[in-house]
């Protein structure tokens, strides 16, 4: 089949025209409809390589997205469906892919409104190429309405393989370089070995995050609870991340200690993740402001950076496992750090949220209960 038909289900005429034009320029043949009731007939008529599905709202206020996607998957198991919506809650649920209806829908991609053109077209291309790879194969699927909770998440497996393959490639290359330089150039030999060790450390960190995520998801992560001074924990965390000749991280703190009850190691893990993100996504000389205060029975740690910020349409998915914002795709990572940090904070009876964000930086707030 030579046609590159893409079915666009969108009730906003202006947006439908815009999306259709982008798809045409990219070499696809867009077929646009506004009525969700016509999806089945349109699929049978045009045999699309992909369906881009918006979030039509019923009179009851519920969305048809999930039911329509599940119906498409049931009738055409290999036909990819891309979620296209401005509903932050729906985006987060689809991204997590843990609810019954998200597994039944099995979206091949997720695009938020408003969207980045390059990201939108890349998502469509990935879905279409996935269709081409499976169109001629005999595939056996379970009943999409009865998927088990542990049904393999192929997007997750692909992400893990990709993320671990990159440092493995570097390690292998640097080891070969070091071997060639033995007895020839001690500086190059040492640099190659140091690089390989750094990449091995990166792999270990990613595997630790994946293990923490699995334990949190199965409620199998235990905490070593003690009473400790949060001020000292914050000071130590800053010292681990503020190692430039001119300090860039400032701290406002109460003069007395702030006693909290929890796992000191896990709280340090949360602080390290927040500070690491602040450093990683800011310029080398941009300041980072940390403040610690007590408000009633809650200790509040506020971390403000002056980095790239989080786009408005993506904030609802920021704490979703494996989610990376459009502004951080170029930086290696699993997209698990913030999700794990929030879950750990909640396990301590506290919380973690994005307090504010703009193109000039972000502010994260960690709360923990004060020890009585």
Secondary structure, DSSP 4 states (H G I P E B T S, - for coil): ----EEEEE-S-HHHHHHHHHHHHHTT-EEEEES-GGGHHHHHHHH--SEEEE--PBPTTS-BSHHHHHHHHHHH-TT-EEEEEE--HHHHHHHHHT-SHHHHHH--SEEEESS--HHHHHHHHHHHHHHHHHHTTS------GGG--TT---HHHHHHHHHHHHHHHHHHHHHHHHHHHHTTT-HHHHHHHHHHHHHHHHHHHHHHHHHHHHHHHHTT------EEEEHHHHHHHHHHHH--SSS--EEEE--SS--EEEE-HHHHHHHHHHHHHHHHHTS-TT--EEEEEEEETTEEEEEEE--S----GGGGGGTTSTT---TTSTTS---S-HHHHHHHHHHHTT-EEEEEEEETTEEEEEEEEEBP-
